[in-house]
Amino acid sequence: MGAAMRGYNWGRSPLGQPDCWPQPLKTLVGVLLAADQPMFVGWASDHILLYNDGYAPMLADRHPDAFGRPFFDVWPEVRGDLTFFEAVARGEPVHMADLALELDRPGRDTEAHFALSYTPVRDEVGHVAGLFRACTETTDRVLAERQSAAARSRLFEMTRDLFGVATFDGALKTINPALSTVLDRPQEELLAGPFSEIIHSDDLGTTAGVVETLMRSKPVQQFHVRLLKVDGTPLAFAWSAVPDATPGTGIFYTVGRDITEEQNREEVLRKSQNVGFVLLLEDSSSMLRCRPTSTVRGAARRPNYSVATAENTPSGFAASTRPPDGRTKTLDGIGFRGRAG
């Protein structure tokens, strides 16, 4: 832009030849030409536009014809949006972290965003003679953040897990639709009352302990707290919660997964295993009552000895031997017990 400025026909500009410019204007032009950040100077009441190479891409096809022309002749579509020019003319600086404008730039969306500052520039006698703007276009970043936020919002709405933002003193600030749907409670009701009203009474102690831990800036993972549907039916959830990273906000974030069906399946499995064990015992008892008889190993040495299963012995399992003389001795696993036949 330095070459363009030197080759410009200043005779047709209200500013006149650069040698005749006020010293503050000369100084600012030197600053902006040496800078990489997009900058421009708007001089005199018409804000005659002088800018650097960094600002040229923002002009798109308006560059280079924009050089040396009144600002609102270059950007007529933003005249109604930049009313703060009047404040700058009164000597008030203006800073904006996100200025949204609709700009006509071929090949680009009309929506544009800028982070900028406007500083009044005074002449040698102290009057505001112009303004100096340093700016950065943030359009791409703003649009990307918007898309990302929209995606998060969509997931927030679609997920079956429960998401919420709550306060340490027991109020829900934000919830996703799943929480309202699962509990059959209107969202307005859930946000109006303390969240203790929807927690199973047996789990209030667990909840209080979790909140105390969160207040010490420590996260809590995988704790179980049941919530109550509008009809009083309890639903089991596995929760995780983290406190807000900014001290003093008094809020925490929590996510819960419904484990009611999982717990029900485990209970059914446990009961079926218990029933199977009982049936196995009954089957074993039935086999014992059959009192089968078999020849004792070594019967060739002890003719007519036999082993029989006995009922109603202390151990439930006993062996008896009966020699030819009719006397019986019983082994019950504890010791020998003899009686006359």
C-alpha positions as CSV (number, residue, x, y, z in Angstrom):
1,M,0.0,0.0,0.0
2,G,3.0,2.3,0.4
3,A,3.5,2.3,-3.4
4,A,-0.2,2.8,-4.0
5,M,-0.2,5.8,-1.6
6,R,2.8,7.4,-3.3
7,G,1.2,6.9,-6.8
8,Y,-2.2,8.2,-5.8
9,N,-3.5,11.4,-7.4
10,W,-3.9,13.4,-4.2
11,G,-4.9,16.4,-6.2
12,R,-8.5,15.1,-6.4
13,S,-8.7,14.2,-2.7
14,P,-10.1,16.5,0.0
15,L,-6.9,15.7,2.0
16,G,-4.6,17.4,-0.6
17,Q,-1.0,16.5,-1.0
18,P,0.6,14.4,1.8
19,D,3.2,17.1,2.4
20,C,0.4,19.3,3.6
21,W,-1.2,16.8,6.0
22,P,-1.4,17.5,9.7
23,Q,1.4,15.8,11.7
24,P,-1.0,13.4,13.6
25,L,-2.3,12.1,10.2
26,K,1.3,11.6,8.9
27,T,2.2,9.7,12.1
28,L,-0.8,7.4,11.9
29,V,-0.3,6.6,8.2
30,G,3.3,5.6,9.0
31,V,2.0,3.3,11.8
32,L,-0.6,1.5,9.8
33,L,1.7,1.0,6.7
34,A,4.2,-0.7,9.0
35,A,1.6,-3.0,10.6
36,D,0.4,-6.4,9.6
37,Q,-2.9,-6.1,11.5
38,P,-5.8,-4.7,9.4
39,M,-6.0,-0.9,10.1
40,F,-7.4,2.2,8.6
41,V,-7.7,5.9,9.3
42,G,-10.9,7.9,8.6
43,W,-9.9,11.5,8.4
44,A,-12.0,14.7,8.5
45,S,-15.8,14.8,8.7
46,D,-16.3,12.4,5.7
47,H,-13.8,9.9,7.2
48,I,-11.6,9.8,4.1
49,L,-10.3,6.2,4.0
50,L,-6.6,5.4,4.2
51,Y,-5.7,1.8,4.9
52,N,-2.9,-0.8,4.9
53,D,-2.4,-4.2,3.2
54,G,-4.0,-6.1,6.0
55,Y,-7.3,-4.2,5.5
56,A,-7.4,-4.7,1.7
57,P,-8.7,-8.3,1.8
58,M,-11.7,-7.1,3.9
59,L,-12.6,-4.7,1.1
60,A,-12.7,-7.5,-1.5
61,D,-13.5,-6.0,-4.9
62,R,-13.8,-2.5,-3.4
63,H,-10.1,-2.4,-3.3
64,P,-8.2,-0.4,-4.6
65,D,-11.0,2.1,-5.5
66,A,-11.8,2.5,-1.8
67,F,-8.5,4.3,-1.2
68,G,-8.9,8.0,-0.5
69,R,-12.7,7.9,-0.6
70,P,-15.2,8.8,2.2
71,F,-15.9,5.7,4.4
72,F,-19.6,5.5,3.9
73,D,-19.3,5.9,0.1
74,V,-17.2,2.7,0.2
75,W,-19.5,1.0,2.8
76,P,-23.0,2.4,2.2
77,E,-24.7,-0.7,3.6
78,V,-23.3,-0.2,7.1
79,R,-24.2,3.4,7.6
80,G,-27.1,2.6,9.9
81,D,-25.0,0.1,11.9
82,L,-22.0,2.3,12.8
83,T,-23.8,5.0,14.8
84,F,-20.9,4.9,17.2
85,F,-18.9,7.1,14.8
86,E,-20.7,10.0,16.4
87,A,-19.4,8.9,19.8
88,V,-15.8,8.8,18.4
89,A,-16.3,12.2,16.9
90,R,-17.1,13.5,20.4
91,G,-13.8,12.1,21.6
92,E,-15.0,8.8,23.0
93,P,-13.1,5.6,22.2
94,V,-15.1,2.5,21.2
95,H,-14.1,-1.2,21.6
96,M,-16.2,-4.1,20.4
97,A,-15.3,-7.7,20.8
98,D,-17.8,-8.8,18.2
99,L,-19.3,-6.4,15.7
100,A,-21.7,-8.2,13.3
101,L,-22.3,-6.6,9.9
102,E,-24.0,-7.5,6.7
103,L,-21.5,-6.8,3.9
104,D,-21.8,-7.2,0.2
105,R,-18.6,-9.0,-0.8
106,P,-18.7,-11.2,-3.9
107,G,-17.9,-14.8,-3.2
108,R,-18.5,-14.5,0.5
109,D,-21.4,-14.7,2.9
110,T,-22.9,-11.4,3.7
111,E,-22.6,-12.1,7.4
112,A,-19.4,-10.7,8.8
113,H,-17.9,-10.4,12.3
114,F,-15.1,-8.2,13.6
115,A,-13.2,-7.5,16.8
116,L,-12.2,-3.9,16.7
117,S,-11.4,-0.6,18.4
118,Y,-12.0,2.9,17.3
119,T,-9.8,5.7,18.7
120,P,-10.4,9.4,18.2
121,V,-7.5,11.2,16.6
122,R,-6.9,14.9,17.5
123,D,-5.1,17.5,15.4
124,E,-2.5,19.9,16.6
125,V,-5.0,22.1,18.4
126,G,-6.7,19.3,20.2
127,H,-9.9,18.9,18.1
128,V,-11.0,15.5,17.0
129,A,-10.0,15.4,13.3
130,G,-10.5,11.7,12.5
131,L,-10.6,8.2,13.8
132,F,-8.1,5.3,13.9
133,R,-9.4,1.7,13.7
134,A,-7.5,-1.5,14.3
135,C,-9.5,-4.6,13.6
136,T,-9.5,-8.3,13.1
137,E,-12.1,-10.2,11.1
138,T,-13.5,-13.1,13.1
139,T,-16.2,-14.3,10.7
140,D,-14.7,-17.8,10.2
141,R,-14.2,-18.3,13.9
142,V,-17.7,-17.1,14.8
143,L,-19.4,-19.3,12.2
144,A,-17.3,-22.3,13.2
145,E,-18.2,-21.8,16.9
146,R,-21.9,-21.5,15.9
147,Q,-21.8,-24.7,14.0
148,S,-20.1,-26.5,16.9
149,A,-22.6,-25.1,19.3
150,A,-25.5,-26.3,17.1
151,A,-24.0,-29.8,16.9
152,R,-23.6,-29.9,20.7
153,S,-27.2,-28.6,21.1
154,R,-28.5,-31.3,18.8
155,L,-26.7,-34.0,20.7
156,F,-27.9,-32.5,24.0
157,E,-31.5,-32.8,22.7
158,M,-31.1,-36.2,21.1
159,T,-29.3,-38.2,23.8
160,R,-31.2,-40.5,26.1
161,D,-28.7,-39.8,28.9
162,L,-29.6,-37.0,31.3
163,F,-27.6,-33.8,31.3
164,G,-28.0,-31.0,33.8
165,V,-26.4,-27.9,35.2
166,A,-27.3,-27.5,38.9
167,T,-26.3,-25.3,41.9
168,F,-24.8,-26.3,45.1
169,D,-27.9,-25.1,47.0
170,G,-30.1,-27.6,45.2
171,A,-31.6,-26.0,42.1
172,L,-31.5,-27.2,38.4
173,K,-30.5,-24.4,36.1
174,T,-30.4,-26.3,32.8
175,I,-31.6,-29.7,31.7
176,N,-31.8,-31.6,28.5
177,P,-35.2,-32.8,27.1
178,A,-34.4,-36.4,28.1
179,L,-34.7,-35.7,31.8
180,S,-38.2,-34.3,31.3
181,T,-39.2,-37.2,29.1
182,V,-37.9,-40.0,31.3
183,L,-39.5,-38.6,34.4
184,D,-42.8,-37.6,32.7
185,R,-42.4,-34.2,34.3
186,P,-42.7,-30.8,32.6
187,Q,-39.4,-29.0,32.2
188,E,-40.8,-25.9,33.9
189,E,-41.6,-28.0,37.0
190,L,-38.1,-29.5,37.1
191,L,-36.5,-26.1,36.9
192,A,-38.8,-24.4,39.4
193,G,-38.3,-26.6,42.5
194,P,-35.3,-28.1,44.3
195,F,-33.9,-31.2,42.8
196,S,-34.3,-33.0,46.1
197,E,-38.0,-33.4,45.3
198,I,-37.3,-35.8,42.5
199,I,-34.7,-37.9,44.3
200,H,-35.5,-41.1,46.1
201,S,-35.6,-40.5,49.9
202,D,-33.1,-43.3,50.5
203,D,-30.6,-41.6,48.2
204,L,-30.7,-38.1,49.6
205,G,-27.7,-38.8,51.9
206,T,-25.7,-40.0,48.9
207,T,-26.6,-36.8,47.0
208,A,-25.6,-34.6,49.9
209,G,-22.2,-36.3,50.1
210,V,-21.7,-35.8,46.4
211,V,-22.5,-32.1,46.6
212,E,-20.1,-31.6,49.5
213,T,-17.3,-33.2,47.5
214,L,-18.1,-31.0,44.5
215,M,-18.0,-27.9,46.7
216,R,-14.4,-28.9,47.4
217,S,-13.7,-28.7,43.7
218,K,-13.4,-32.5,43.3
219,P,-15.3,-34.5,40.6
220,V,-17.4,-37.5,41.5
221,Q,-17.6,-40.5,39.2
222,Q,-20.1,-43.4,39.0
223,F,-22.4,-42.8,42.0
224,H,-25.9,-44.3,42.0
225,V,-29.0,-42.1,42.8
226,R,-32.6,-42.9,41.9
227,L,-35.0,-40.4,40.5
228,L,-38.8,-40.5,40.9
229,K,-41.2,-40.3,38.0
230,V,-44.3,-38.2,38.4
231,D,-46.2,-41.3,39.5
232,G,-43.6,-42.1,42.2
233,T,-41.9,-44.9,40.3
234,P,-38.1,-44.9,41.0
235,L,-35.6,-45.1,38.2
236,A,-32.0,-46.0,38.8
237,F,-29.2,-43.9,37.4
238,A,-25.4,-44.0,37.4
239,W,-24.1,-40.4,37.6
240,S,-20.9,-38.5,37.2
241,A,-20.6,-34.9,38.2
242,V,-17.9,-32.2,38.0
243,P,-17.8,-28.7,39.5
244,D,-17.5,-25.6,37.3
245,A,-13.9,-24.7,36.6
246,T,-14.5,-21.1,37.5
247,P,-14.3,-20.6,41.3
248,G,-17.3,-18.9,42.9
249,T,-19.9,-19.8,40.3
250,G,-21.6,-22.3,42.7
251,I,-22.6,-24.7,39.9
252,F,-21.8,-28.2,38.7
253,Y,-22.4,-30.3,35.7
254,T,-23.8,-33.8,35.8
255,V,-24.7,-36.6,33.4
256,G,-26.7,-39.7,34.3
257,R,-27.3,-43.0,32.5
258,D,-30.4,-45.0,33.1
259,I,-29.5,-48.4,34.6
260,T,-33.0,-49.4,35.7
261,E,-33.3,-52.2,33.0
262,E,-29.8,-53.3,33.7
263,Q,-30.5,-53.7,37.4
264,N,-33.8,-55.5,36.7
265,R,-32.0,-58.0,34.5
266,E,-29.4,-58.6,37.2
267,E,-32.2,-59.2,39.7
268,V,-34.0,-61.6,37.4
269,L,-30.7,-63.5,36.9
270,R,-30.0,-63.6,40.6
271,K,-33.4,-65.0,41.3
272,S,-33.1,-67.6,38.6
273,Q,-29.8,-68.7,40.0
274,N,-31.3,-69.1,43.5
275,V,-34.2,-71.1,42.1
276,G,-31.8,-73.3,40.2
277,F,-29.8,-73.9,43.3
278,V,-33.0,-74.9,45.3
279,L,-34.0,-77.3,42.5
280,L,-30.6,-78.8,42.6
281,L,-30.8,-79.4,46.3
282,E,-34.3,-80.9,46.0
283,D,-33.0,-83.2,43.2
284,S,-30.1,-84.3,45.3
285,S,-32.4,-85.0,48.3
286,S,-34.6,-87.0,46.1
287,M,-31.7,-89.2,45.0
288,L,-30.7,-89.8,48.6
289,R,-34.2,-91.0,49.5
290,C,-33.8,-93.8,46.9
291,R,-31.4,-95.6,49.3
292,P,-29.4,-97.4,46.7
293,T,-27.3,-100.4,47.9
294,S,-24.0,-101.5,46.5
295,T,-21.3,-104.0,47.4
296,V,-18.5,-102.7,49.6
297,R,-15.1,-102.7,47.9
298,G,-13.2,-105.6,49.3
299,A,-16.4,-107.7,49.9
300,A,-14.5,-110.8,48.8
301,R,-12.6,-110.5,52.0
302,R,-15.7,-109.6,54.0
303,P,-18.7,-111.5,52.7
304,N,-22.2,-110.0,53.0
305,Y,-21.0,-106.5,53.9
306,S,-23.0,-103.8,52.2
307,V,-23.1,-99.9,52.2
308,A,-26.5,-98.1,52.3
309,T,-27.4,-94.4,52.3
310,A,-28.9,-93.3,55.5
311,E,-31.5,-90.6,56.1
312,N,-31.9,-88.3,59.1
313,T,-28.3,-88.5,60.1
314,P,-26.6,-85.4,61.5
315,S,-24.6,-84.8,58.3
316,G,-27.2,-85.9,55.8
317,F,-24.9,-88.3,54.3
318,A,-23.9,-91.5,56.2
319,A,-22.7,-95.0,55.5
320,S,-23.6,-98.1,57.5
321,T,-22.1,-101.6,57.6
322,R,-23.9,-104.6,58.6
323,P,-21.9,-107.8,59.4
324,P,-23.5,-111.2,59.7
325,D,-24.0,-110.9,63.4
326,G,-26.5,-108.1,62.9
327,R,-24.6,-105.4,64.7
328,T,-24.5,-102.1,62.9
329,K,-21.8,-99.4,63.0
330,T,-22.4,-96.0,61.4
331,L,-19.8,-93.5,60.1
332,D,-21.3,-90.0,59.9
333,G,-18.1,-88.1,59.1
334,I,-17.6,-87.1,62.8
335,G,-16.8,-90.4,64.4
336,F,-18.0,-94.0,64.8
337,R,-21.3,-94.7,66.6
338,G,-22.2,-98.3,67.5
339,R,-25.4,-99.8,68.7
340,A,-26.6,-103.4,69.3
341,G,-28.5,-105.1,66.5
